[in-house]
Amino acid sequence: MKRAWIGFLLAIVLTGAANADDRCSVATLQGSYGFALSGTLTGGLPTVTIGVITFDGNGNASDTGTNSRNGVSRVLPPGTGTYSVDSDCIVPTTLGS
């Protein structure tokens, strides 16, 4: 299973850096961050995912989380992957288990 994390969540993480030269690099994005995503699946079923994504400052990322679809919860398998940081501070990241 692959999960694509949406860039807006990761772009917000990078906005706290001191200046533009320092804020947009793989090395400045490190640590663990909580996230929550919610929405509606095709057919009107509600879905919510919460979890933690961890960046190591060297371009490697991992995540853990729990998903609820229409009230049925399940722990998601851990995901791992790589990340990069674009010049506009967007982090295109796809993690897969």
Backbone atoms as SQL, in Angstrom:
CREATE TABLE atoms (id INTEGER PRIMARY KEY, chain TEXT, resi INTEGER, resn TEXT, atom TEXT, x REAL, y REAL, z REAL);
INSERT INTO atoms VALUES
  (1, 'A', 1, 'MET', 'N', 0.838, -1.162, 0.000),
  (2, 'A', 1, 'MET', 'CA', 0.000, 0.000, 0.000),
  (3, 'A', 1, 'MET', 'C', 0.893, 1.238, 0.000),
  (4, 'A', 2, 'LYS', 'N', 0.636, 2.161, -0.879),
  (5, 'A', 2, 'LYS', 'CA', 1.370, 3.427, -0.908),
  (6, 'A', 2, 'LYS', 'C', 0.449, 4.539, -0.443),
  (7, 'A', 3, 'ARG', 'N', 1.033, 5.446, 0.322),
  (8, 'A', 3, 'ARG', 'CA', 0.282, 6.609, 0.778),
  (9, 'A', 3, 'ARG', 'C', 1.016, 7.848, 0.299),
  (10, 'A', 4, 'ALA', 'N', 0.325, 8.739, -0.348),
  (11, 'A', 4, 'ALA', 'CA', 0.931, 9.996, -0.804),
  (12, 'A', 4, 'ALA', 'C', 0.527, 11.092, 0.171),
  (13, 'A', 5, 'TRP', 'N', 1.487, 11.694, 0.836),
  (14, 'A', 5, 'TRP', 'CA', 1.201, 12.769, 1.785),
  (15, 'A', 5, 'TRP', 'C', 1.159, 14.075, 1.024),
  (16, 'A', 6, 'ILE', 'N', 0.187, 14.861, 1.314),
  (17, 'A', 6, 'ILE', 'CA', -0.090, 16.080, 0.577),
  (18, 'A', 6, 'ILE', 'C', 0.915, 17.164, 0.948),
  (19, 'A', 7, 'GLY', 'N', 1.439, 17.847, -0.063),
  (20, 'A', 7, 'GLY', 'CA', 2.489, 18.839, 0.114),
  (21, 'A', 7, 'GLY', 'C', 2.160, 19.981, 1.058),
  (22, 'A', 8, 'PHE', 'N', 0.880, 20.362, 1.200),
  (23, 'A', 8, 'PHE', 'CA', 0.580, 21.512, 2.043),
  (24, 'A', 8, 'PHE', 'C', 0.963, 21.261, 3.486),
  (25, 'A', 9, 'LEU', 'N', 0.797, 20.069, 3.987),
  (26, 'A', 9, 'LEU', 'CA', 1.165, 19.742, 5.358),
  (27, 'A', 9, 'LEU', 'C', 2.662, 19.911, 5.550),
  (28, 'A', 10, 'LEU', 'N', 3.442, 19.442, 4.620),
  (29, 'A', 10, 'LEU', 'CA', 4.883, 19.506, 4.741),
  (30, 'A', 10, 'LEU', 'C', 5.414, 20.899, 4.458),
  (31, 'A', 11, 'ALA', 'N', 4.762, 21.648, 3.600),
  (32, 'A', 11, 'ALA', 'CA', 5.194, 23.017, 3.320),
  (33, 'A', 11, 'ALA', 'C', 5.036, 23.889, 4.559),
  (34, 'A', 12, 'ILE', 'N', 4.001, 23.673, 5.335),
  (35, 'A', 12, 'ILE', 'CA', 3.799, 24.435, 6.562),
  (36, 'A', 12, 'ILE', 'C', 4.927, 24.167, 7.545),
  (37, 'A', 13, 'VAL', 'N', 5.394, 22.947, 7.614),
  (38, 'A', 13, 'VAL', 'CA', 6.484, 22.592, 8.516),
  (39, 'A', 13, 'VAL', 'C', 7.723, 23.426, 8.228),
  (40, 'A', 14, 'LEU', 'N', 7.982, 23.728, 6.981),
  (41, 'A', 14, 'LEU', 'CA', 9.201, 24.429, 6.596),
  (42, 'A', 14, 'LEU', 'C', 9.128, 25.942, 6.741),
  (43, 'A', 15, 'THR', 'N', 7.988, 26.515, 7.029),
  (44, 'A', 15, 'THR', 'CA', 7.873, 27.968, 7.056),
  (45, 'A', 15, 'THR', 'C', 8.477, 28.609, 8.291),
  (46, 'A', 16, 'GLY', 'N', 8.852, 27.848, 9.302),
  (47, 'A', 16, 'GLY', 'CA', 9.386, 28.429, 10.528),
  (48, 'A', 16, 'GLY', 'C', 10.873, 28.710, 10.502),
  (49, 'A', 17, 'ALA', 'N', 11.567, 28.474, 9.404),
  (50, 'A', 17, 'ALA', 'CA', 13.016, 28.658, 9.351),
  (51, 'A', 17, 'ALA', 'C', 13.385, 30.143, 9.355),
  (52, 'A', 18, 'ALA', 'N', 14.632, 30.421, 9.716),
  (53, 'A', 18, 'ALA', 'CA', 15.101, 31.792, 9.902),
  (54, 'A', 18, 'ALA', 'C', 15.112, 32.612, 8.616),
  (55, 'A', 19, 'ASN', 'N', 15.594, 32.066, 7.524),
  (56, 'A', 19, 'ASN', 'CA', 15.620, 32.810, 6.270),
  (57, 'A', 19, 'ASN', 'C', 15.478, 31.851, 5.099),
  (58, 'A', 20, 'ALA', 'N', 15.238, 32.422, 3.936),
  (59, 'A', 20, 'ALA', 'CA', 14.949, 31.600, 2.759),
  (60, 'A', 20, 'ALA', 'C', 16.102, 30.680, 2.388),
  (61, 'A', 21, 'ASP', 'N', 17.336, 31.108, 2.603),
  (62, 'A', 21, 'ASP', 'CA', 18.479, 30.273, 2.244),
  (63, 'A', 21, 'ASP', 'C', 18.568, 29.034, 3.118),
  (64, 'A', 22, 'ASP', 'N', 18.152, 29.131, 4.378),
  (65, 'A', 22, 'ASP', 'CA', 18.274, 28.022, 5.319),
  (66, 'A', 22, 'ASP', 'C', 17.047, 27.131, 5.374),
  (67, 'A', 23, 'ARG', 'N', 15.901, 27.625, 4.963),
  (68, 'A', 23, 'ARG', 'CA', 14.684, 26.872, 5.226),
  (69, 'A', 23, 'ARG', 'C', 14.368, 25.786, 4.219),
  (70, 'A', 24, 'CYS', 'N', 14.981, 25.787, 3.072),
  (71, 'A', 24, 'CYS', 'CA', 14.584, 24.868, 2.018),
  (72, 'A', 24, 'CYS', 'C', 15.675, 23.858, 1.692),
  (73, 'A', 25, 'SER', 'N', 15.933, 22.965, 2.616),
  (74, 'A', 25, 'SER', 'CA', 16.893, 21.895, 2.349),
  (75, 'A', 25, 'SER', 'C', 16.443, 20.636, 3.074),
  (76, 'A', 26, 'VAL', 'N', 16.932, 19.524, 2.594),
  (77, 'A', 26, 'VAL', 'CA', 16.633, 18.248, 3.243),
  (78, 'A', 26, 'VAL', 'C', 17.098, 18.279, 4.698),
  (79, 'A', 27, 'ALA', 'N', 18.253, 18.876, 4.961),
  (80, 'A', 27, 'ALA', 'CA', 18.828, 18.889, 6.311),
  (81, 'A', 27, 'ALA', 'C', 17.976, 19.666, 7.312),
  (82, 'A', 28, 'THR', 'N', 17.246, 20.680, 6.866),
  (83, 'A', 28, 'THR', 'CA', 16.448, 21.468, 7.810),
  (84, 'A', 28, 'THR', 'C', 15.129, 20.806, 8.166),
  (85, 'A', 29, 'LEU', 'N', 14.736, 19.788, 7.421),
  (86, 'A', 29, 'LEU', 'CA', 13.510, 19.058, 7.751),
  (87, 'A', 29, 'LEU', 'C', 13.892, 17.764, 8.444),
  (88, 'A', 30, 'GLN', 'N', 13.823, 17.780, 9.766),
  (89, 'A', 30, 'GLN', 'CA', 14.103, 16.570, 10.537),
  (90, 'A', 30, 'GLN', 'C', 13.290, 16.585, 11.813),
  (91, 'A', 31, 'GLY', 'N', 12.970, 15.409, 12.292),
  (92, 'A', 31, 'GLY', 'CA', 12.155, 15.265, 13.483),
  (93, 'A', 31, 'GLY', 'C', 10.829, 14.605, 13.169),
  (94, 'A', 32, 'SER', 'N', 10.018, 14.460, 14.204),
  (95, 'A', 32, 'SER', 'CA', 8.715, 13.802, 14.084),
  (96, 'A', 32, 'SER', 'C', 7.601, 14.826, 14.157),
  (97, 'A', 33, 'TYR', 'N', 6.591, 14.656, 13.310),
  (98, 'A', 33, 'TYR', 'CA', 5.468, 15.577, 13.225),
  (99, 'A', 33, 'TYR', 'C', 4.170, 14.794, 13.184),
  (100, 'A', 34, 'GLY', 'N', 3.194, 15.205, 13.979),
  (101, 'A', 34, 'GLY', 'CA', 1.881, 14.585, 13.941),
  (102, 'A', 34, 'GLY', 'C', 1.068, 15.147, 12.795),
  (103, 'A', 35, 'PHE', 'N', 0.129, 14.358, 12.307),
  (104, 'A', 35, 'PHE', 'CA', -0.763, 14.820, 11.244),
  (105, 'A', 35, 'PHE', 'C', -2.144, 14.222, 11.422),
  (106, 'A', 36, 'ALA', 'N', -3.122, 14.892, 10.867),
  (107, 'A', 36, 'ALA', 'CA', -4.497, 14.403, 10.845),
  (108, 'A', 36, 'ALA', 'C', -5.099, 14.763, 9.489),
  (109, 'A', 37, 'LEU', 'N', -5.698, 13.799, 8.846),
  (110, 'A', 37, 'LEU', 'CA', -6.351, 13.996, 7.547),
  (111, 'A', 37, 'LEU', 'C', -7.780, 13.486, 7.658),
  (112, 'A', 38, 'SER', 'N', -8.722, 14.199, 7.085),
  (113, 'A', 38, 'SER', 'CA', -10.104, 13.725, 7.091),
  (114, 'A', 38, 'SER', 'C', -10.753, 14.055, 5.763),
  (115, 'A', 39, 'GLY', 'N', -11.779, 13.297, 5.430),
  (116, 'A', 39, 'GLY', 'CA', -12.469, 13.528, 4.176),
  (117, 'A', 39, 'GLY', 'C', -13.590, 12.533, 3.969),
  (118, 'A', 40, 'THR', 'N', -14.055, 12.481, 2.743),
  (119, 'A', 40, 'THR', 'CA', -15.134, 11.579, 2.370),
  (120, 'A', 40, 'THR', 'C', -14.694, 10.777, 1.161),
  (121, 'A', 41, 'LEU', 'N', -14.852, 9.463, 1.255),
  (122, 'A', 41, 'LEU', 'CA', -14.513, 8.581, 0.146),
  (123, 'A', 41, 'LEU', 'C', -15.649, 8.557, -0.866),
  (124, 'A', 42, 'THR', 'N', -15.359, 8.041, -2.050),
  (125, 'A', 42, 'THR', 'CA', -16.396, 7.851, -3.042),
  (126, 'A', 42, 'THR', 'C', -17.509, 7.025, -2.424),
  (127, 'A', 43, 'GLY', 'N', -18.727, 7.436, -2.593),
  (128, 'A', 43, 'GLY', 'CA', -19.855, 6.752, -1.987),
  (129, 'A', 43, 'GLY', 'C', -20.293, 7.401, -0.686),
  (130, 'A', 44, 'GLY', 'N', -19.597, 8.467, -0.287),
  (131, 'A', 44, 'GLY', 'CA', -20.002, 9.203, 0.909),
  (132, 'A', 44, 'GLY', 'C', -19.507, 8.661, 2.226),
  (133, 'A', 45, 'LEU', 'N', -18.573, 7.705, 2.216),
  (134, 'A', 45, 'LEU', 'CA', -18.067, 7.143, 3.462),
  (135, 'A', 45, 'LEU', 'C', -17.027, 8.077, 4.089),
  (136, 'A', 46, 'PRO', 'N', -17.199, 8.428, 5.371),
  (137, 'A', 46, 'PRO', 'CA', -16.218, 9.289, 6.023),
  (138, 'A', 46, 'PRO', 'C', -14.928, 8.524, 6.323),
  (139, 'A', 47, 'THR', 'N', -13.782, 9.240, 6.257),
  (140, 'A', 47, 'THR', 'CA', -12.496, 8.639, 6.580),
  (141, 'A', 47, 'THR', 'C', -11.644, 9.646, 7.352),
  (142, 'A', 48, 'VAL', 'N', -10.897, 9.140, 8.315),
  (143, 'A', 48, 'VAL', 'CA', -9.981, 9.954, 9.114),
  (144, 'A', 48, 'VAL', 'C', -8.702, 9.153, 9.309),
  (145, 'A', 49, 'THR', 'N', -7.552, 9.808, 9.149),
  (146, 'A', 49, 'THR', 'CA', -6.262, 9.179, 9.418),
  (147, 'A', 49, 'THR', 'C', -5.469, 10.101, 10.329),
  (148, 'A', 50, 'ILE', 'N', -4.885, 9.530, 11.387),
  (149, 'A', 50, 'ILE', 'CA', -3.974, 10.276, 12.253),
  (150, 'A', 50, 'ILE', 'C', -2.679, 9.489, 12.343),
  (151, 'A', 51, 'GLY', 'N', -1.582, 10.185, 12.542),
  (152, 'A', 51, 'GLY', 'CA', -0.318, 9.475, 12.647),
  (153, 'A', 51, 'GLY', 'C', 0.852, 10.399, 12.883),
  (154, 'A', 52, 'VAL', 'N', 2.026, 9.841, 12.722),
  (155, 'A', 52, 'VAL', 'CA', 3.287, 10.550, 12.905),
  (156, 'A', 52, 'VAL', 'C', 4.167, 10.262, 11.706),
  (157, 'A', 53, 'ILE', 'N', 4.772, 11.311, 11.135),
  (158, 'A', 53, 'ILE', 'CA', 5.750, 11.155, 10.068),
  (159, 'A', 53, 'ILE', 'C', 7.082, 11.696, 10.587),
  (160, 'A', 54, 'THR', 'N', 8.147, 10.935, 10.354),
  (161, 'A', 54, 'THR', 'CA', 9.468, 11.289, 10.869),
  (162, 'A', 54, 'THR', 'C', 10.435, 11.481, 9.710),
  (163, 'A', 55, 'PHE', 'N', 11.136, 12.616, 9.726),
  (164, 'A', 55, 'PHE', 'CA', 12.148, 12.952, 8.727),
  (165, 'A', 55, 'PHE', 'C', 13.514, 12.919, 9.407),
  (166, 'A', 56, 'ASP', 'N', 14.513, 12.309, 8.764),
  (167, 'A', 56, 'ASP', 'CA', 15.820, 12.148, 9.412),
  (168, 'A', 56, 'ASP', 'C', 16.849, 13.215, 9.060),
  (169, 'A', 57, 'GLY', 'N', 16.522, 14.165, 8.212),
  (170, 'A', 57, 'GLY', 'CA', 17.469, 15.199, 7.823),
  (171, 'A', 57, 'GLY', 'C', 18.445, 14.770, 6.740),
  (172, 'A', 58, 'ASN', 'N', 18.324, 13.514, 6.295),
  (173, 'A', 58, 'ASN', 'CA', 19.185, 12.972, 5.238),
  (174, 'A', 58, 'ASN', 'C', 18.387, 12.504, 4.027),
  (175, 'A', 59, 'GLY', 'N', 17.087, 12.812, 3.992),
  (176, 'A', 59, 'GLY', 'CA', 16.259, 12.426, 2.864),
  (177, 'A', 59, 'GLY', 'C', 15.459, 11.151, 3.057),
  (178, 'A', 60, 'ASN', 'N', 15.468, 10.591, 4.268),
  (179, 'A', 60, 'ASN', 'CA', 14.695, 9.382, 4.556),
  (180, 'A', 60, 'ASN', 'C', 13.543, 9.723, 5.494),
  (181, 'A', 61, 'ALA', 'N', 12.385, 9.105, 5.243),
  (182, 'A', 61, 'ALA', 'CA', 11.203, 9.372, 6.051),
  (183, 'A', 61, 'ALA', 'C', 10.502, 8.058, 6.391),
  (184, 'A', 62, 'SER', 'N', 9.767, 8.080, 7.504),
  (185, 'A', 62, 'SER', 'CA', 8.955, 6.928, 7.894),
  (186, 'A', 62, 'SER', 'C', 7.673, 7.444, 8.533),
  (187, 'A', 63, 'ASP', 'N', 6.646, 6.602, 8.558),
  (188, 'A', 63, 'ASP', 'CA', 5.388, 7.005, 9.165),
  (189, 'A', 63, 'ASP', 'C', 4.689, 5.841, 9.831),
  (190, 'A', 64, 'THR', 'N', 3.828, 6.175, 10.761),
  (191, 'A', 64, 'THR', 'CA', 2.920, 5.231, 11.395),
  (192, 'A', 64, 'THR', 'C', 1.579, 5.941, 11.519),
  (193, 'A', 65, 'GLY', 'N', 0.499, 5.182, 11.583),
  (194, 'A', 65, 'GLY', 'CA', -0.796, 5.834, 11.703),
  (195, 'A', 65, 'GLY', 'C', -1.941, 4.864, 11.887),
  (196, 'A', 66, 'THR', 'N', -3.099, 5.447, 12.134),
  (197, 'A', 66, 'THR', 'CA', -4.346, 4.713, 12.282),
  (198, 'A', 66, 'THR', 'C', -5.387, 5.365, 11.388),
  (199, 'A', 67, 'ASN', 'N', -6.190, 4.548, 10.728),
  (200, 'A', 67, 'ASN', 'CA', -7.221, 5.033, 9.824),
  (201, 'A', 67, 'ASN', 'C', -8.573, 4.527, 10.284),
  (202, 'A', 68, 'SER', 'N', -9.583, 5.363, 10.146),
  (203, 'A', 68, 'SER', 'CA', -10.962, 4.960, 10.399),
  (204, 'A', 68, 'SER', 'C', -11.773, 5.258, 9.151),
  (205, 'A', 69, 'ARG', 'N', -12.401, 4.218, 8.614),
  (206, 'A', 69, 'ARG', 'CA', -13.290, 4.371, 7.462),
  (207, 'A', 69, 'ARG', 'C', -14.679, 3.955, 7.880),
  (208, 'A', 70, 'ASN', 'N', -15.592, 4.913, 7.818),
  (209, 'A', 70, 'ASN', 'CA', -16.981, 4.660, 8.179),
  (210, 'A', 70, 'ASN', 'C', -17.095, 4.049, 9.572),
  (211, 'A', 71, 'GLY', 'N', -16.215, 4.491, 10.498),
  (212, 'A', 71, 'GLY', 'CA', -16.266, 4.037, 11.884),
  (213, 'A', 71, 'GLY', 'C', -15.491, 2.771, 12.185),
  (214, 'A', 72, 'VAL', 'N', -14.872, 2.166, 11.190),
  (215, 'A', 72, 'VAL', 'CA', -14.081, 0.946, 11.397),
  (216, 'A', 72, 'VAL', 'C', -12.598, 1.336, 11.387),
  (217, 'A', 73, 'SER', 'N', -11.921, 1.164, 12.536),
  (218, 'A', 73, 'SER', 'CA', -10.519, 1.572, 12.675),
  (219, 'A', 73, 'SER', 'C', -9.569, 0.433, 12.381),
  (220, 'A', 74, 'ARG', 'N', -8.386, 0.815, 11.864),
  (221, 'A', 74, 'ARG', 'CA', -7.321, -0.156, 11.670),
  (222, 'A', 74, 'ARG', 'C', -5.983, 0.564, 11.747),
  (223, 'A', 75, 'VAL', 'N', -4.996, -0.133, 12.276),
  (224, 'A', 75, 'VAL', 'CA', -3.638, 0.395, 12.321),
  (225, 'A', 75, 'VAL', 'C', -3.026, 0.202, 10.946),
  (226, 'A', 76, 'LEU', 'N', -2.437, 1.243, 10.406),
  (227, 'A', 76, 'LEU', 'CA', -1.804, 1.152, 9.097),
  (228, 'A', 76, 'LEU', 'C', -0.414, 0.540, 9.235),
  (229, 'A', 77, 'PRO', 'N', 0.028, -0.211, 8.249),
  (230, 'A', 77, 'PRO', 'CA', 1.395, -0.732, 8.314),
  (231, 'A', 77, 'PRO', 'C', 2.378, 0.433, 8.222),
  (232, 'A', 78, 'PRO', 'N', 3.523, 0.345, 8.900),
  (233, 'A', 78, 'PRO', 'CA', 4.511, 1.427, 8.818),
  (234, 'A', 78, 'PRO', 'C', 4.953, 1.640, 7.378),
  (235, 'A', 79, 'GLY', 'N', 5.219, 2.886, 7.030),
  (236, 'A', 79, 'GLY', 'CA', 5.692, 3.220, 5.699),
  (237, 'A', 79, 'GLY', 'C', 7.082, 3.828, 5.763),
  (238, 'A', 80, 'THR', 'N', 7.855, 3.628, 4.720),
  (239, 'A', 80, 'THR', 'CA', 9.172, 4.242, 4.612),
  (240, 'A', 80, 'THR', 'C', 9.334, 4.789, 3.206),
  (241, 'A', 81, 'GLY', 'N', 10.209, 5.747, 3.066),
  (242, 'A', 81, 'GLY', 'CA', 10.456, 6.322, 1.757),
  (243, 'A', 81, 'GLY', 'C', 11.518, 7.397, 1.837),
  (244, 'A', 82, 'THR', 'N', 11.628, 8.146, 0.777),
  (245, 'A', 82, 'THR', 'CA', 12.588, 9.239, 0.724),
  (246, 'A', 82, 'THR', 'C', 11.844, 10.542, 0.487),
  (247, 'A', 83, 'TYR', 'N', 12.510, 11.636, 0.800),
  (248, 'A', 83, 'TYR', 'CA', 11.921, 12.936, 0.526),
  (249, 'A', 83, 'TYR', 'C', 12.982, 13.882, -0.008),
  (250, 'A', 84, 'SER', 'N', 12.516, 14.894, -0.702),
  (251, 'A', 84, 'SER', 'CA', 13.376, 15.967, -1.191),
  (252, 'A', 84, 'SER', 'C', 12.677, 17.273, -0.855),
  (253, 'A', 85, 'VAL', 'N', 13.391, 18.354, -0.973),
  (254, 'A', 85, 'VAL', 'CA', 12.820, 19.668, -0.702),
  (255, 'A', 85, 'VAL', 'C', 13.031, 20.531, -1.942),
  (256, 'A', 86, 'ASP', 'N', 11.937, 20.965, -2.560),
  (257, 'A', 86, 'ASP', 'CA', 12.014, 21.813, -3.746),
  (258, 'A', 86, 'ASP', 'C', 12.455, 23.224, -3.369),
  (259, 'A', 87, 'SER', 'N', 12.882, 23.999, -4.356),
  (260, 'A', 87, 'SER', 'CA', 13.321, 25.372, -4.102),
  (261, 'A', 87, 'SER', 'C', 12.211, 26.248, -3.546),
  (262, 'A', 88, 'ASP', 'N', 10.945, 25.875, -3.766),
  (263, 'A', 88, 'ASP', 'CA', 9.829, 26.644, -3.216),
  (264, 'A', 88, 'ASP', 'C', 9.353, 26.084, -1.865),
  (265, 'A', 89, 'CYS', 'N', 10.167, 25.225, -1.249),
  (266, 'A', 89, 'CYS', 'CA', 9.910, 24.656, 0.088),
  (267, 'A', 89, 'CYS', 'C', 8.784, 23.630, 0.119),
  (268, 'A', 90, 'ILE', 'N', 8.375, 23.103, -1.015),
  (269, 'A', 90, 'ILE', 'CA', 7.395, 22.024, -1.056),
  (270, 'A', 90, 'ILE', 'C', 8.146, 20.701, -0.962),
  (271, 'A', 91, 'VAL', 'N', 7.569, 19.761, -0.209),
  (272, 'A', 91, 'VAL', 'CA', 8.214, 18.462, 0.015),
  (273, 'A', 91, 'VAL', 'C', 7.374, 17.379, -0.646),
  (274, 'A', 92, 'PRO', 'N', 7.733, 16.976, -1.871),
  (275, 'A', 92, 'PRO', 'CA', 6.980, 15.885, -2.516),
  (276, 'A', 92, 'PRO', 'C', 7.432, 14.545, -1.919),
  (277, 'A', 93, 'THR', 'N', 6.548, 13.904, -1.171),
  (278, 'A', 93, 'THR', 'CA', 6.922, 12.684, -0.458),
  (279, 'A', 93, 'THR', 'C', 5.878, 11.608, -0.676),
  (280, 'A', 94, 'THR', 'N', 6.310, 10.420, -1.029),
  (281, 'A', 94, 'THR', 'CA', 5.441, 9.257, -1.090),
  (282, 'A', 94, 'THR', 'C', 6.068, 8.182, -0.234),
  (283, 'A', 95, 'LEU', 'N', 5.301, 7.680, 0.729),
  (284, 'A', 95, 'LEU', 'CA', 5.782, 6.616, 1.590),
  (285, 'A', 95, 'LEU', 'C', 5.014, 5.353, 1.261),
  (286, 'A', 96, 'GLY', 'N', 5.680, 4.233, 1.256),
  (287, 'A', 96, 'GLY', 'CA', 5.012, 2.972, 1.002),
  (288, 'A', 96, 'GLY', 'C', 5.412, 1.930, 2.015),
  (289, 'A', 97, 'SER', 'N', 4.532, 1.020, 2.263),
  (290, 'A', 97, 'SER', 'CA', 4.854, -0.020, 3.244),
  (291, 'A', 97, 'SER', 'C', 5.537, -1.185, 2.561);
